Amino acid sequence: MPDPEIALPANPQKARTGLSRVWHAAGYSLAGLKAGWHEPAFRQEALAALVLLPGAFWLGRNWIEIALLAGSVLLVMIVELLNTGIEAAIDRIGPEWHDLSKRAKDMGSAAVLLSLLLCAGIWLAALAQRFLP
């Protein structure tokens, strides 16, 4: 019988260490990407990334430009996943309308919009520098 004074963690991941923890964390991350794929916005951004990420290596003239171009695309995907996580957590609480729930969802959406604007600005500036006199 286990010692009642030693509480087991609610999440078994917390008890893992070393490579076991890394291995399981990688599995959770892949599950998150798979769950994100079921979201239409993330799927569209991921498909755009399939074109834009190789395009970053073509358009960028040095590693800094490539990092900015590729990083801005990845940032959009990261923010979209975080926004989806916020929406899922809010939806788990309940379907009823609440001002704080709306505010959280609106701010997540605004974060996605800002990341998209940043990405578009970086890409437009790089294209202008490359093709305009």
Backbone as JSON Lines, residues from 0, in Angstrom:
{"i":0,"aa":"M","n":[0.85,-1.17,0.0],"ca":[0.0,0.0,0.0],"c":[0.9,1.24,0.0]}
{"i":1,"aa":"P","n":[0.61,2.2,-0.92],"ca":[1.45,3.39,-0.99],"c":[1.32,4.26,0.25]}
{"i":2,"aa":"D","n":[2.4,4.95,0.55],"ca":[2.44,5.86,1.68],"c":[1.46,7.01,1.43]}
{"i":3,"aa":"P","n":[0.47,7.22,2.32],"ca":[-0.53,8.27,2.09],"c":[0.07,9.68,2.14]}
{"i":4,"aa":"E","n":[1.25,9.83,2.75],"ca":[1.87,11.15,2.83],"c":[2.55,11.55,1.53]}
{"i":5,"aa":"I","n":[2.83,10.56,0.66],"ca":[3.46,10.84,-0.63],"c":[2.36,10.9,-1.67]}
{"i":6,"aa":"A","n":[2.04,12.09,-2.08],"ca":[0.97,12.28,-3.07],"c":[1.53,12.08,-4.47]}
{"i":7,"aa":"L","n":[0.81,11.3,-5.24],"ca":[1.19,11.12,-6.63],"c":[0.72,12.31,-7.43]}
{"i":8,"aa":"P","n":[1.5,12.74,-8.41],"ca":[1.07,13.89,-9.21],"c":[-0.18,13.55,-10.02]}
{"i":9,"aa":"A","n":[-1.02,14.57,-10.21],"ca":[-2.24,14.37,-10.99],"c":[-1.9,14.06,-12.44]}
{"i":10,"aa":"N","n":[-0.78,14.59,-12.9],"ca":[-0.34,14.38,-14.27],"c":[0.91,13.5,-14.24]}
{"i":11,"aa":"P","n":[0.86,12.29,-14.83],"ca":[2.03,11.4,-14.78],"c":[3.26,11.99,-15.48]}
{"i":12,"aa":"Q","n":[3.07,12.94,-16.38],"ca":[4.2,13.58,-17.06],"c":[5.11,14.28,-16.06]}
{"i":13,"aa":"K","n":[4.54,14.79,-14.97],"ca":[5.33,15.53,-13.98],"c":[6.33,14.62,-13.27]}
{"i":14,"aa":"A","n":[6.05,13.32,-13.21],"ca":[6.94,12.39,-12.52],"c":[8.05,11.87,-13.42]}
{"i":15,"aa":"R","n":[7.91,12.07,-14.73],"ca":[8.92,11.58,-15.67],"c":[10.15,12.48,-15.65]}
{"i":16,"aa":"T","n":[11.29,11.88,-15.96],"ca":[12.53,12.64,-16.02],"c":[13.33,12.19,-17.24]}
{"i":17,"aa":"G","n":[14.32,12.98,-17.6],"ca":[15.26,12.61,-18.65],"c":[14.62,12.4,-20.0]}
{"i":18,"aa":"L","n":[15.13,11.39,-20.7],"ca":[14.66,11.11,-22.05],"c":[13.2,10.66,-22.09]}
{"i":19,"aa":"S","n":[12.75,10.01,-21.04],"ca":[11.35,9.6,-20.99],"c":[10.43,10.81,-21.03]}
{"i":20,"aa":"R","n":[10.8,11.84,-20.29],"ca":[10.0,13.08,-20.29],"c":[10.02,13.73,-21.67]}
{"i":21,"aa":"V","n":[11.2,13.8,-22.28],"ca":[11.33,14.4,-23.61],"c":[10.52,13.61,-24.63]}
{"i":22,"aa":"W","n":[10.62,12.29,-24.58],"ca":[9.89,11.43,-25.52],"c":[8.39,11.64,-25.4]}
{"i":23,"aa":"H","n":[7.87,11.64,-24.19],"ca":[6.44,11.83,-23.99],"c":[6.01,13.25,-24.36]}
{"i":24,"aa":"A","n":[6.83,14.25,-24.05],"ca":[6.51,15.63,-24.41],"c":[6.43,15.78,-25.92]}
{"i":25,"aa":"A","n":[7.33,15.11,-26.64],"ca":[7.28,15.15,-28.11],"c":[5.98,14.55,-28.62]}
{"i":26,"aa":"G","n":[5.54,13.49,-27.97],"ca":[4.26,12.87,-28.36],"c":[3.09,13.82,-28.14]}
{"i":27,"aa":"Y","n":[3.12,14.55,-27.01],"ca":[2.05,15.52,-26.75],"c":[2.09,16.65,-27.77]}
{"i":28,"aa":"S","n":[3.29,17.07,-28.15],"ca":[3.42,18.14,-29.14],"c":[2.88,17.69,-30.5]}
{"i":29,"aa":"L","n":[3.2,16.47,-30.89],"ca":[2.67,15.95,-32.16],"c":[1.15,15.83,-32.11]}
{"i":30,"aa":"A","n":[0.62,15.44,-30.95],"ca":[-0.84,15.37,-30.79],"c":[-1.45,16.76,-30.93]}
{"i":31,"aa":"G","n":[-0.76,17.78,-30.41],"ca":[-1.23,19.16,-30.55],"c":[-1.24,19.62,-31.99]}
{"i":32,"aa":"L","n":[-0.19,19.26,-32.74],"ca":[-0.17,19.61,-34.17],"c":[-1.28,18.89,-34.93]}
{"i":33,"aa":"K","n":[-1.5,17.63,-34.56],"ca":[-2.58,16.87,-35.21],"c":[-3.94,17.49,-34.89]}
{"i":34,"aa":"A","n":[-4.13,17.91,-33.65],"ca":[-5.39,18.57,-33.28],"c":[-5.52,19.9,-34.0]}
{"i":35,"aa":"G","n":[-4.41,20.63,-34.14],"ca":[-4.43,21.89,-34.87],"c":[-4.81,21.71,-36.32]}
{"i":36,"aa":"W","n":[-4.41,20.6,-36.9],"ca":[-4.72,20.32,-38.31],"c":[-6.23,20.26,-38.55]}
{"i":37,"aa":"H","n":[-6.98,19.94,-37.52],"ca":[-8.45,19.86,-37.66],"c":[-9.09,21.24,-37.63]}
{"i":38,"aa":"E","n":[-8.31,22.28,-37.36],"ca":[-8.81,23.65,-37.39],"c":[-8.56,24.25,-38.77]}
{"i":39,"aa":"P","n":[-9.62,24.72,-39.45],"ca":[-9.43,25.23,-40.82],"c":[-8.39,26.35,-40.93]}
{"i":40,"aa":"A","n":[-8.37,27.28,-39.99],"ca":[-7.41,28.39,-40.07],"c":[-5.98,27.87,-39.98]}
{"i":41,"aa":"F","n":[-5.72,26.96,-39.06],"ca":[-4.37,26.42,-38.92],"c":[-3.99,25.62,-40.16]}
{"i":42,"aa":"R","n":[-4.92,24.87,-40.7],"ca":[-4.65,24.09,-41.9],"c":[-4.28,25.01,-43.07]}
{"i":43,"aa":"Q","n":[-5.01,26.12,-43.23],"ca":[-4.68,27.08,-44.29],"c":[-3.29,27.68,-44.08]}
{"i":44,"aa":"E","n":[-2.98,28.03,-42.85],"ca":[-1.67,28.6,-42.56],"c":[-0.55,27.58,-42.77]}
{"i":45,"aa":"A","n":[-0.8,26.33,-42.42],"ca":[0.2,25.29,-42.63],"c":[0.44,25.05,-44.12]}
{"i":46,"aa":"L","n":[-0.61,25.07,-44.9],"ca":[-0.46,24.89,-46.35],"c":[0.28,26.08,-46.96]}
{"i":47,"aa":"A","n":[-0.02,27.28,-46.49],"ca":[0.71,28.46,-46.96],"c":[2.19,28.34,-46.57]}
{"i":48,"aa":"A","n":[2.45,27.8,-45.4],"ca":[3.84,27.64,-44.94],"c":[4.62,26.69,-45.83]}
{"i":49,"aa":"L","n":[3.94,25.71,-46.42],"ca":[4.62,24.79,-47.33],"c":[5.19,25.52,-48.54]}
{"i":50,"aa":"V","n":[4.58,26.63,-48.91],"ca":[5.07,27.45,-50.02],"c":[6.03,28.53,-49.5]}
{"i":51,"aa":"L","n":[5.64,29.18,-48.41],"ca":[6.4,30.32,-47.92],"c":[7.76,29.95,-47.3]}
{"i":52,"aa":"L","n":[7.83,28.84,-46.6],"ca":[9.1,28.48,-45.96],"c":[10.2,28.22,-46.99]}
{"i":53,"aa":"P","n":[9.95,27.42,-48.03],"ca":[10.99,27.32,-49.07],"c":[11.22,28.67,-49.78]}
{"i":54,"aa":"G","n":[10.14,29.45,-49.94],"ca":[10.27,30.77,-50.55],"c":[11.17,31.68,-49.76]}
{"i":55,"aa":"A","n":[11.22,31.51,-48.45],"ca":[12.1,32.33,-47.61],"c":[13.56,32.11,-47.98]}
{"i":56,"aa":"F","n":[13.91,30.89,-48.31],"ca":[15.3,30.6,-48.7],"c":[15.62,31.17,-50.08]}
{"i":57,"aa":"W","n":[14.62,31.26,-50.93],"ca":[14.82,31.86,-52.25],"c":[14.89,33.38,-52.16]}
{"i":58,"aa":"L","n":[14.0,33.97,-51.37],"ca":[13.89,35.43,-51.3],"c":[14.95,36.06,-50.4]}
{"i":59,"aa":"G","n":[15.25,35.41,-49.3],"ca":[16.22,35.97,-48.36],"c":[17.63,35.96,-48.92]}
{"i":60,"aa":"R","n":[18.35,37.05,-48.7],"ca":[19.71,37.16,-49.24],"c":[20.77,36.73,-48.23]}
{"i":61,"aa":"N","n":[20.41,36.65,-46.96],"ca":[21.35,36.2,-45.93],"c":[20.53,35.51,-44.83]}
{"i":62,"aa":"W","n":[21.24,34.99,-43.85],"ca":[20.54,34.21,-42.83],"c":[19.57,35.05,-42.02]}
{"i":63,"aa":"I","n":[19.85,36.33,-41.86],"ca":[18.95,37.2,-41.09],"c":[17.63,37.38,-41.84]}
{"i":64,"aa":"E","n":[17.7,37.65,-43.13],"ca":[16.48,37.8,-43.92],"c":[15.69,36.49,-43.97]}
{"i":65,"aa":"I","n":[16.39,35.39,-44.15],"ca":[15.72,34.08,-44.17],"c":[15.05,33.82,-42.83]}
{"i":66,"aa":"A","n":[15.73,34.13,-41.74],"ca":[15.15,33.92,-40.4],"c":[13.92,34.79,-40.19]}
{"i":67,"aa":"L","n":[13.98,36.04,-40.63],"ca":[12.81,36.92,-40.49],"c":[11.63,36.42,-41.31]}
{"i":68,"aa":"L","n":[11.89,36.05,-42.55],"ca":[10.81,35.57,-43.41],"c":[10.2,34.27,-42.87]}
{"i":69,"aa":"A","n":[11.06,33.29,-42.6],"ca":[10.57,32.0,-42.1],"c":[9.98,32.14,-40.7]}
{"i":70,"aa":"G","n":[10.64,32.92,-39.86],"ca":[10.16,33.1,-38.48],"c":[8.8,33.75,-38.42]}
{"i":71,"aa":"S","n":[8.55,34.7,-39.32],"ca":[7.23,35.35,-39.31],"c":[6.13,34.37,-39.7]}
{"i":72,"aa":"V","n":[6.43,33.46,-40.6],"ca":[5.45,32.43,-40.99],"c":[5.2,31.48,-39.82]}
{"i":73,"aa":"L","n":[6.27,31.04,-39.18],"ca":[6.11,30.13,-38.03],"c":[5.4,30.82,-36.87]}
{"i":74,"aa":"L","n":[5.66,32.12,-36.7],"ca":[4.99,32.87,-35.63],"c":[3.47,32.87,-35.82]}
{"i":75,"aa":"V","n":[3.02,33.02,-37.06],"ca":[1.58,32.98,-37.33],"c":[1.01,31.63,-36.89]}
{"i":76,"aa":"M","n":[1.7,30.56,-37.21],"ca":[1.21,29.23,-36.85],"c":[1.21,29.03,-35.33]}
{"i":77,"aa":"I","n":[2.24,29.53,-34.67],"ca":[2.32,29.42,-33.21],"c":[1.17,30.17,-32.55]}
{"i":78,"aa":"V","n":[0.94,31.4,-33.0],"ca":[-0.13,32.21,-32.41],"c":[-1.49,31.57,-32.69]}
{"i":79,"aa":"E","n":[-1.67,31.0,-33.87],"ca":[-2.93,30.32,-34.2],"c":[-3.17,29.14,-33.26]}
{"i":80,"aa":"L","n":[-2.13,28.36,-32.99],"ca":[-2.27,27.23,-32.06],"c":[-2.62,27.72,-30.65]}
{"i":81,"aa":"L","n":[-1.97,28.79,-30.21],"ca":[-2.29,29.34,-28.88],"c":[-3.72,29.86,-28.84]}
{"i":82,"aa":"N","n":[-4.15,30.53,-29.89],"ca":[-5.52,31.03,-29.97],"c":[-6.51,29.86,-29.93]}
{"i":83,"aa":"T","n":[-6.22,28.8,-30.65],"ca":[-7.09,27.63,-30.64],"c":[-7.15,27.01,-29.26]}
{"i":84,"aa":"G","n":[-6.0,26.98,-28.56],"ca":[-5.98,26.47,-27.19],"c":[-6.83,27.3,-26.26]}
{"i":85,"aa":"I","n":[-6.77,28.62,-26.4],"ca":[-7.6,29.51,-25.59],"c":[-9.08,29.24,-25.86]}
{"i":86,"aa":"E","n":[-9.43,29.14,-27.14],"ca":[-10.83,28.89,-27.5],"c":[-11.31,27.56,-26.95]}
{"i":87,"aa":"A","n":[-10.47,26.53,-27.03],"ca":[-10.86,25.22,-26.51],"c":[-11.07,25.26,-25.0]}
{"i":88,"aa":"A","n":[-10.19,25.95,-24.29],"ca":[-10.33,26.05,-22.83],"c":[-11.6,26.8,-22.47]}
{"i":89,"aa":"I","n":[-11.89,27.89,-23.18],"ca":[-13.11,28.65,-22.92],"c":[-14.34,27.8,-23.22]}
{"i":90,"aa":"D","n":[-14.31,27.09,-24.34],"ca":[-15.46,26.25,-24.71],"c":[-15.68,25.11,-23.73]}
{"i":91,"aa":"R","n":[-14.61,24.62,-23.1],"ca":[-14.76,23.55,-22.11],"c":[-15.5,24.04,-20.88]}
{"i":92,"aa":"I","n":[-15.3,25.32,-20.54],"ca":[-15.95,25.88,-19.36],"c":[-17.46,25.85,-19.53]}
{"i":93,"aa":"G","n":[-17.94,26.19,-20.72],"ca":[-19.38,26.15,-20.96],"c":[-19.76,26.93,-22.2]}
{"i":94,"aa":"P","n":[-20.9,26.59,-22.78],"ca":[-21.33,27.23,-24.03],"c":[-22.01,28.58,-23.83]}
{"i":95,"aa":"E","n":[-22.36,28.92,-22.59],"ca":[-23.09,30.17,-22.36],"c":[-22.19,31.37,-22.63]}
{"i":96,"aa":"W","n":[-22.82,32.47,-23.04],"ca":[-22.09,33.69,-23.34],"c":[-21.65,34.36,-22.05]}
{"i":97,"aa":"H","n":[-20.4,34.82,-22.03],"ca":[-19.89,35.57,-20.89],"c":[-18.93,36.61,-21.44]}
{"i":98,"aa":"D","n":[-18.95,37.81,-20.86],"ca":[-18.11,38.9,-21.35],"c":[-16.63,38.55,-21.29]}
{"i":99,"aa":"L","n":[-16.19,37.89,-20.22],"ca":[-14.77,37.54,-20.12],"c":[-14.37,36.48,-21.14]}
{"i":100,"aa":"S","n":[-15.27,35.54,-21.42],"ca":[-15.0,34.53,-22.45],"c":[-14.87,35.19,-23.8]}
{"i":101,"aa":"K","n":[-15.78,36.11,-24.09],"ca":[-15.73,36.83,-25.37],"c":[-14.44,37.63,-25.46]}
{"i":102,"aa":"R","n":[-14.08,38.28,-24.38],"ca":[-12.86,39.1,-24.39],"c":[-11.63,38.23,-24.64]}
{"i":103,"aa":"A","n":[-11.56,37.08,-23.99],"ca":[-10.42,36.18,-24.19],"c":[-10.34,35.71,-25.63]}
{"i":104,"aa":"K","n":[-11.48,35.32,-26.19],"ca":[-11.49,34.87,-27.58],"c":[-11.15,36.0,-28.54]}
{"i":105,"aa":"D","n":[-11.67,37.19,-28.28],"ca":[-11.38,38.34,-29.14],"c":[-9.9,38.7,-29.1]}
{"i":106,"aa":"M","n":[-9.29,38.64,-27.92],"ca":[-7.88,38.97,-27.81],"c":[-7.02,37.92,-28.51]}
{"i":107,"aa":"G","n":[-7.41,36.65,-28.41],"ca":[-6.69,35.61,-29.16],"c":[-6.78,35.85,-30.65]}
{"i":108,"aa":"S","n":[-7.96,36.22,-31.11],"ca":[-8.15,36.52,-32.53],"c":[-7.33,37.74,-32.95]}
{"i":109,"aa":"A","n":[-7.29,38.75,-32.1],"ca":[-6.49,39.94,-32.39],"c":[-5.0,39.59,-32.48]}
{"i":110,"aa":"A","n":[-4.54,38.68,-31.63],"ca":[-3.14,38.26,-31.67],"c":[-2.83,37.59,-33.01]}
{"i":111,"aa":"V","n":[-3.76,36.77,-33.5],"ca":[-3.56,36.14,-34.8],"c":[-3.51,37.21,-35.89]}
{"i":112,"aa":"L","n":[-4.42,38.17,-35.84],"ca":[-4.43,39.24,-36.83],"c":[-3.11,40.01,-36.83]}
{"i":113,"aa":"L","n":[-2.61,40.37,-35.65],"ca":[-1.34,41.1,-35.58],"c":[-0.18,40.27,-36.12]}
{"i":114,"aa":"S","n":[-0.17,38.98,-35.84],"ca":[0.9,38.14,-36.37],"c":[0.81,38.04,-37.89]}
{"i":115,"aa":"L","n":[-0.41,37.98,-38.42],"ca":[-0.58,37.96,-39.87],"c":[-0.12,39.27,-40.51]}
{"i":116,"aa":"L","n":[-0.45,40.4,-39.88],"ca":[-0.02,41.7,-40.39],"c":[1.51,41.83,-40.35]}
{"i":117,"aa":"L","n":[2.11,41.36,-39.28],"ca":[3.57,41.38,-39.17],"c":[4.19,40.53,-40.28]}
{"i":118,"aa":"C","n":[3.67,39.34,-40.47],"ca":[4.18,38.44,-41.51],"c":[4.04,39.08,-42.89]}
{"i":119,"aa":"A","n":[2.86,39.62,-43.18],"ca":[2.63,40.26,-44.48],"c":[3.57,41.44,-44.67]}
{"i":120,"aa":"G","n":[3.77,42.24,-43.64],"ca":[4.67,43.38,-43.74],"c":[6.1,42.97,-44.03]}
{"i":121,"aa":"I","n":[6.58,41.94,-43.35],"ca":[7.94,41.46,-43.58],"c":[8.1,40.94,-45.0]}
{"i":122,"aa":"W","n":[7.12,40.15,-45.45],"ca":[7.2,39.59,-46.81],"c":[7.08,40.67,-47.87]}
{"i":123,"aa":"L","n":[6.18,41.64,-47.68],"ca":[6.05,42.72,-48.66],"c":[7.31,43.56,-48.73]}
{"i":124,"aa":"A","n":[7.92,43.84,-47.59],"ca":[9.16,44.61,-47.57],"c":[10.27,43.85,-48.28]}
{"i":125,"aa":"A","n":[10.36,42.56,-48.04],"ca":[11.4,41.76,-48.69],"c":[11.17,41.68,-50.2]}
{"i":126,"aa":"L","n":[9.92,41.51,-50.6],"ca":[9.61,41.48,-52.04],"c":[9.89,42.83,-52.7]}
{"i":127,"aa":"A","n":[9.54,43.91,-52.01],"ca":[9.8,45.25,-52.56],"c":[11.29,45.49,-52.7]}
{"i":128,"aa":"Q","n":[12.06,45.09,-51.71],"ca":[13.51,45.29,-51.77],"c":[14.11,44.49,-52.92]}
{"i":129,"aa":"R","n":[13.56,43.31,-53.15],"ca":[14.12,42.43,-54.18],"c":[13.74,42.87,-55.59]}
{"i":130,"aa":"F","n":[12.49,43.33,-55.78],"ca":[12.0,43.54,-57.14],"c":[11.75,44.99,-57.54]}
{"i":131,"aa":"L","n":[11.69,45.89,-56.58],"ca":[11.47,47.3,-56.94],"c":[12.81,48.04,-56.94]}
{"i":132,"aa":"P","n":[12.98,49.01,-57.85],"ca":[14.25,49.73,-57.93],"c":[14.51,50.6,-56.72]}
